[in-house]
């Protein structure tokens, strides 16, 4: 049986169009003369729109006839299933894979009724769509059904010729699928490898060698080795990741540009894989920020923002959530890069306005990153109370090995925020927390080791003179490693140097950062 939470989550994921379709059309297939299911559905929709949690008491206070409320558990389960059926019916023509699946099912029904000519017409229609959209699994199944029909409808001689041709087609499909699976395997291995590094960036020489070894595969040397559209997409995406990790941002930008061009040169493919097109735009935005192409970034961002309007019938709730996350993080990243306080404030206002809608739907990994960027934005503006707020949201997620680097740097920011605000009692706890978190990490590099060293020293600080001396020493040691190839990623994620310099020079951090941007 379905729980109340499950049905609430399902309804909250529905678009307005999907809800209208369920109310006006799908319920015509359901025996609901008294409107009990519509009332039940509308009661939950009202709670969703108000942003409240599921409240069964309010649902029961609605108007229902007969014994509906006495069998509420049964009716919840039934409502859940008819909503799913409604969604399947609503999307049957909007997604190619659903349309092809329906045509295959209809063709099989006709074949079972021995209406072979009619069945073959539907299979040919399905085959045309599946071929154009590279729906290999469906194409393989269609050919299997064709073989079955020919077996019963043509002569043995004719069947032997058709049989060989159809088998050849199926072998070609299997070869293409194997090629795609090989690319998927490389993609997953790379993703798993990078996720073990917290912020997804390699930090050691040996690790980088292991990472580069993955890219020695011939499949990643030449685009001609990619046997399908999706294989080509993965080829661009993996090479993009290699250059991002090695901080070859111009090369990464070229691969990101090629990936987006691949989709936009084949717009019919977007209907089948809108999530991959969205991800390509996100990657392009990332490289545009990295290469300081801010005017291009703004154009790509607008393109990403407008996707739900351009493709209203294929965009899912998961797509909307990722679009929100992508724009939020990339906006903050771009304006942190250019040190633009007005735009940072505007970007944070925009995030907070929509966060209530999407916060619980974003993955924990992404939530940590978004909270961290919000904390960093306020850090450079020296709004330390807000830093504490956003860091608190990271810490409240509990123990997780996701985005460890960002969790680590959030603790350092929290420590500085307490110090700047004069929260002495909280400062002592933050010192211990930051020190222990860094010490317990599996990998501790030069950057973190220097910070850990001075965190430990700070326990013995007796006055401001000793503190400023310690900060000066810390600044000196960090500057010695800032050009280290394997420490750049740490400074990229959180550069504590501007705060140390502003504290020692006694000038606002934002002023110091703006001067550096102007002189660069």
C-alpha positions in Angstrom: 0.0 0.0 0.0 1.1 3.6 -0.7 1.9 5.9 2.2 0.6 9.4 2.5 4.1 10.8 1.9 4.4 9.0 -1.4 1.1 10.3 -2.8 1.9 13.8 -1.5 5.4 13.7 -3.2 3.9 12.4 -6.5 1.3 15.1 -6.6 3.8 17.8 -5.6 6.0 16.7 -8.6 3.1 17.2 -11.1 3.0 20.3 -13.4 -0.2 22.4 -13.7 -0.9 20.8 -17.1 -0.6 17.3 -15.7 -3.0 18.2 -12.9 -5.5 19.7 -15.3 -5.3 16.6 -17.5 -5.9 14.3 -14.6 -9.0 16.4 -13.4 -10.6 16.9 -16.8 -9.8 13.8 -18.9 -8.3 10.9 -17.0 -11.0 10.8 -14.4 -13.5 10.1 -17.2 -12.1 6.5 -17.2 -12.6 6.2 -13.4 -15.8 5.4 -11.6 -16.0 8.4 -9.4 -19.7 9.6 -9.6 -19.5 11.4 -6.2 -16.2 13.1 -7.0 -14.5 11.6 -4.0 -11.1 11.0 -5.8 -11.1 14.5 -7.3 -11.9 16.0 -3.8 -9.1 13.9 -2.3 -6.7 14.9 -5.1 -7.6 18.6 -4.8 -7.2 18.6 -1.0 -3.6 17.4 -1.4 -3.0 19.9 -4.3 -4.1 22.7 -2.0 -1.6 21.6 0.7 1.2 21.4 -1.9 0.4 24.9 -3.2 0.5 26.2 0.4 3.9 24.6 0.9 2.7 22.7 4.0 3.3 19.1 4.9 0.7 16.4 4.3 -2.1 16.9 6.9 -4.6 14.0 6.9 -6.9 15.7 9.4 -7.5 18.5 6.9 -8.0 16.0 4.1 -10.6 14.1 6.2 -12.4 17.4 6.9 -13.3 17.6 3.2 -16.6 16.6 1.7 -16.8 12.8 0.9 -19.7 10.5 0.4 -20.3 6.9 1.4 -17.7 4.9 3.2 -14.8 6.6 1.4 -13.0 7.8 4.5 -13.4 4.4 6.2 -11.4 2.8 3.4 -8.9 5.6 3.0 -5.8 3.4 2.8 -7.3 1.5 -0.1 -8.3 4.8 -1.8 -4.8 6.3 -1.4 -3.3 3.3 -3.1 -5.9 3.5 -5.9 -5.5 7.3 -6.4 -1.7 6.8 -6.6 -2.1 4.2 -9.3 -4.6 6.2 -11.4 -2.4 9.3 -11.2 0.5 7.2 -12.6 -1.7 5.9 -15.4 -2.8 9.5 -16.1 0.8 10.6 -16.3 1.6 7.8 -18.7 -1.4 8.7 -20.9 -0.5 12.4 -20.8 3.1 11.8 -21.9 2.5 9.1 -24.5 2.8 11.5 -27.4 5.3 14.0 -25.9 8.2 11.6 -25.6 9.5 9.6 -28.5 10.3 6.6 -26.4 6.7 6.5 -25.0 5.2 6.9 -28.5 7.4 4.0 -29.8 6.5 1.9 -26.8 2.8 2.4 -27.4 3.2 1.6 -31.1 5.0 -1.7 -30.3 2.4 -2.7 -27.8 -0.4 -2.0 -30.3 1.4 -3.9 -33.0 1.8 -6.9 -30.7 -1.9 -6.8 -30.0 -2.7 -6.8 -33.7 -0.2 -9.6 -34.3 -1.8 -11.7 -31.6 -5.1 -11.2 -33.4 -3.4 -12.4 -36.6 -3.9 -8.9 -38.2 -0.4 -9.1 -39.5 -0.6 -6.4 -42.2 -2.0 -3.8 -39.7 0.6 -4.9 -37.2 3.5 -4.4 -39.7 2.3 -0.9 -40.6 2.6 0.1 -36.9 6.0 -1.6 -36.6 7.2 0.3 -39.7 6.0 3.6 -38.2 7.7 2.7 -34.8 10.9 1.7 -36.7 11.1 5.1 -38.5 10.9 7.0 -35.2 13.2 4.6 -33.3 15.8 4.9 -36.1 15.7 8.7 -36.2 15.9 9.0 -32.5 18.5 6.2 -31.9 16.2 4.3 -29.6 18.3 1.2 -30.0 16.5 -1.0 -27.4 13.1 -0.3 -29.1 14.6 -0.8 -32.5 16.0 -4.2 -31.6 12.5 -5.3 -30.3 10.8 -4.0 -33.4 13.0 -6.1 -35.6 12.3 -9.1 -33.5 8.6 -8.6 -34.0 9.1 -8.1 -37.7 10.9 -11.5 -37.9 8.0 -13.1 -36.0 5.4 -11.8 -38.5 7.5 -12.7 -41.6 7.8 -16.2 -40.2 4.1 -16.7 -40.5 3.3 -14.6 -43.6 6.0 -15.2 -46.3 7.4 -18.3 -48.1 10.4 -20.2 -46.6 12.7 -18.9 -49.4 11.6 -15.2 -48.9 11.9 -15.6 -45.1 15.5 -17.0 -45.3 16.5 -13.8 -47.2 14.6 -11.4 -44.8 15.8 -13.4 -41.8 19.5 -12.7 -42.7 18.9 -9.0 -43.3 17.0 -8.6 -40.1 19.6 -10.4 -38.1 22.3 -8.2 -39.6 20.3 -5.2 -38.5 20.1 -6.6 -35.0 23.9 -7.3 -34.9 24.6 -3.7 -36.0 22.3 -2.5 -33.2 24.2 -4.6 -30.6 27.5 -3.3 -31.9 26.3 0.3 -31.5 24.9 -0.5 -28.0 28.2 -2.1 -27.0 30.1 1.0 -28.2 27.7 3.2 -26.1 28.0 0.9 -23.1 31.8 1.2 -23.3 31.5 5.0 -23.2 29.0 4.8 -20.3 31.5 2.6 -18.4 34.3 5.2 -18.9 31.9 7.9 -17.8 30.8 6.1 -14.6 34.4 5.2 -13.7 35.4 8.8 -14.1 32.5 10.1 -12.1 33.0 7.7 -9.2 36.7 8.5 -9.1 36.2 12.3 -8.9 33.4 12.0 -6.3 35.9 10.5 -3.9 37.7 13.8 -3.8 34.9 15.8 -2.1 34.8 18.7 -4.5 35.4 16.5 -7.6 39.0 17.8 -8.1 42.1 15.7 -8.1 44.6 16.9 -5.5 47.7 14.7 -5.7 50.2 13.6 -8.3 49.6 9.9 -7.9 45.8 10.5 -8.1 46.2 12.6 -11.2 48.3 9.8 -12.9 45.5 7.3 -12.1 42.9 9.8 -13.5 44.9 10.4 -16.7 45.3 6.7 -17.2 41.5 6.4 -17.7 41.9 8.7 -20.7 44.4 6.5 -22.4 41.5 4.5 -23.7 41.4 4.7 -27.6 37.7 5.6 -27.4 38.6 9.0 -25.9 41.3 9.8 -28.5 39.2 10.4 -31.5 35.5 11.4 -32.0 35.3 9.0 -34.9 35.4 6.1 -32.4 32.0 7.2 -31.1 29.4 5.1 -32.9 26.3 7.0 -32.0 25.0 10.4 -31.0 25.1 9.6 -27.3 28.6 8.2 -27.6 29.7 11.4 -29.2 28.0 13.4 -26.4 29.9 11.3 -23.8 33.2 11.7 -25.7 32.9 15.5 -25.4 31.7 15.4 -21.8 34.6 13.2 -20.6 37.3 15.2 -22.4 35.7 18.3 -20.9 36.0 16.8 -17.4 39.7 15.9 -18.0 40.6 19.5 -18.9 38.5 20.9 -16.1 40.3 18.7 -13.6 43.7 19.7 -15.0 42.6 23.4 -15.0 43.0 23.6 -18.8 40.0 25.8 -18.9 40.3 27.0 -22.6 40.4 23.3 -23.7 37.5 22.5 -21.4 35.5 25.4 -22.9 36.0 24.0 -26.5 34.7 20.6 -25.5 31.7 22.2 -23.6 31.0 24.3 -26.7 31.1 21.2 -28.9 28.7 19.2 -26.7 26.1 22.0 -26.7 26.5 22.4 -30.5 26.0 18.6 -30.9 22.6 18.9 -29.3 21.6 22.2 -31.0 22.6 20.8 -34.4 20.2 17.9 -33.7 17.2 19.5 -32.0 15.1 16.4 -32.5 17.3 14.6 -30.0 16.6 17.0 -27.2 13.0 15.6 -26.9 14.5 12.2 -25.9 17.2 13.5 -23.6 16.5 17.0 -22.3 18.4 16.3 -19.1 21.7 15.8 -21.1 21.1 19.0 -23.1 20.5 20.9 -19.8 23.7 19.4 -18.3 25.6 20.4 -21.4 24.5 24.0 -20.9 25.5 23.9 -17.3 29.0 22.7 -18.3 29.3 25.4 -20.8 28.3 28.1 -18.2 30.9 26.7 -15.9 33.7 26.9 -18.5 32.5 30.4 -19.6 32.9 31.6 -16.0 36.3 29.9 -15.7 37.5 31.6 -18.9 35.9 35.0 -18.0 33.5 35.0 -20.9 30.8 36.6 -18.8 28.8 38.1 -21.6 28.6 34.6 -23.2 27.7 33.2 -19.8 24.7 35.5 -19.6 23.5 34.3 -23.0 23.9 30.6 -22.1 22.1 31.2 -18.7 19.1 32.8 -20.5 19.0 29.8 -22.9 19.0 27.4 -19.9 16.4 29.5 -18.0 14.1 29.4 -21.1 14.2 25.7 -21.6 10.8 25.0 -19.7 9.1 27.5 -22.1 10.8 26.1 -25.2 10.1 22.5 -24.4 7.0 22.6 -22.0 5.8 19.1 -22.9 9.0 17.2 -22.2 10.5 19.0 -19.2 10.2 17.0 -15.9 10.2 18.2 -12.3 13.8 16.8 -12.0 14.8 19.0 -15.0 13.3 22.1 -13.3 15.1 21.3 -10.1 18.5 20.9 -11.9 17.9 24.1 -13.9 17.3 26.0 -10.6 20.4 24.5 -9.0 22.6 25.2 -12.1 21.6 28.8 -12.5 21.9 29.5 -8.8 25.4 28.0 -8.4 26.7 29.5 -11.7 25.3 32.9 -11.0 27.0 33.0 -7.6 30.2 31.6 -9.1 30.3 34.2 -11.9 29.8 37.1 -9.6 32.3 35.8 -7.1 34.8 35.6 -9.9 34.1 39.2 -11.0 33.7 40.5 -7.5 30.3 42.1 -8.1 28.5 42.7 -4.8 25.3 44.1 -6.3 24.9 41.1 -8.6 25.8 38.7 -5.7 23.0 40.2 -3.6 20.6 40.0 -6.5 21.6 36.4 -7.2 21.1 35.4 -3.5 17.7 37.1 -3.4 16.7 35.1 -6.5 17.9 31.9 -4.9 16.1 32.5 -1.6 12.9 33.3 -3.5 12.8 29.9 -5.2 14.6 27.8 -2.6 11.4 26.9 -0.8 10.1 25.2 -3.9 13.2 23.2 -4.7 15.3 22.8 -1.5 14.2 19.4 -0.5 14.3 18.1 -4.1 17.9 19.0 -4.7 20.3 16.1 -3.9 22.3 16.3 -0.7 25.5 16.6 -2.7 24.1 19.6 -4.7 22.6 21.2 -1.5 26.0 21.3 0.2 27.5 23.0 -2.8 24.7 25.6 -3.1 24.8 26.4 0.6 28.5 26.7 0.4 28.4 29.2 -2.5 25.9 31.2 -0.6 28.1 31.2 2.5 31.2 32.2 0.4 29.2 35.0 -1.3 28.4 36.5 2.1 31.9 35.8 3.3 33.6 38.1 0.8 30.9 40.8 1.6 31.7 40.3 5.3 28.1 39.5 6.2 29.2 36.9 8.7 25.8 36.3 10.3 24.6 35.0 6.9 27.7 32.9 6.6 26.8 31.2 9.9 23.2 30.7 8.6 24.2 29.0 5.4 27.0 26.9 7.0 24.5 25.8 9.7 22.4 24.4 6.9 25.4 22.3 5.7 26.1 21.0 9.2 22.5 20.2 9.8 22.6 17.7 7.0 24.5 15.4 9.3 27.5 13.1 8.7 28.1 12.5 5.0 31.1 11.9 2.8 29.6 13.9 0.0 31.4 17.2 -1.0 33.9 16.8 1.8 36.1 19.6 0.6 33.2 22.1 0.8 32.2 20.8 4.3 35.8 21.4 5.4 36.0 24.9 4.0 32.6 25.7 5.5 34.0 25.0 8.9 36.9 27.3 8.3 34.5 30.1 7.2 32.4 29.4 10.3 35.4 29.8 12.5 36.3 33.1 10.9 32.7 34.3 11.1 32.6 33.7 14.9 35.9 35.4 15.3 34.8 38.5 13.3 31.6 38.7 15.2 33.3 38.3 18.6 31.3 35.1 19.5 33.9 33.8 21.8 31.9 30.9 23.2 31.0 29.6 19.8 34.6 30.3 18.5 36.1 27.7 20.9 33.7 25.0 19.7 34.2 26.0 16.0 38.0 25.7 16.4 37.8 22.2 17.8 35.2 21.2 15.1 37.3 22.5 12.2 40.5 21.0 13.6 38.9 17.5 14.1 37.1 17.5 10.8 40.4 18.2 8.9 42.3 15.7 11.0 39.9 12.9 10.4 39.8 13.3 6.6 41.3 10.4 4.6 43.3 12.9 2.4 44.9 16.0 4.0 47.0 18.1 1.6 49.4 21.0 2.0 46.7 23.6 2.1 44.6 21.9 4.8 47.8 20.9 6.7 48.8 24.5 7.0 45.4 25.6 8.2 45.3 22.6 10.6 48.7 23.6 12.0 47.6 27.1 12.8 44.3 26.1 14.1 46.2 24.0 16.6 48.5 27.0 17.4 45.5 29.3 17.9 44.6 27.4 21.1 47.7 28.9 22.7 47.1 32.5 21.5 47.0 35.0 24.5 46.5 38.4 22.8 46.0 40.3 19.5 49.7 40.8 18.9 50.3 37.0 19.0 47.3 36.5 16.8 48.4 38.9 14.1 51.9 37.4 14.1 50.3 33.9 13.7 48.1 35.1 10.8 51.2 36.7 9.1 53.0 33.4 9.4 50.0 31.5 8.0 49.8 33.9 5.1 53.4 33.5 4.3 53.2 29.7 4.2 50.0 29.7 2.1 51.6 32.0 -0.4 54.5 29.6 -0.9 52.1 26.9 -2.1 49.6 29.0 -4.1 51.3 28.1 -7.4 51.5 24.4 -6.6 49.7 22.5 -9.4 48.0 20.3 -6.9 47.0 23.0 -4.4 45.4 25.3 -6.9 42.1 23.5 -6.6 41.9 24.1 -2.8 42.5 27.9 -3.4 39.9 27.8 -6.1 37.3 26.3 -3.8 38.2 28.6 -0.8 41.0 31.1 -0.9 41.6 32.3 2.7 44.5 34.6 1.6 42.3 37.7 0.9 40.8 37.5 4.4 44.3 37.1 6.0 45.6 40.1 4.0 42.5 42.3 4.7 42.8 41.4 8.4 46.5 42.3 8.5 46.2 45.5 6.4 42.9 46.4 8.2 41.0 47.1 5.0 37.7 45.6 3.8 38.1 42.3 2.0 35.8 43.4 -0.9 38.0 46.4 -1.5 41.2 44.3 -1.6 39.5 41.7 -4.0 38.3 44.4 -6.3 41.8 45.9 -6.5 43.2 42.4 -7.5 40.5 42.0 -10.2 41.3 45.4 -11.7 45.0 44.7 -11.7 44.7 41.2 -13.2 
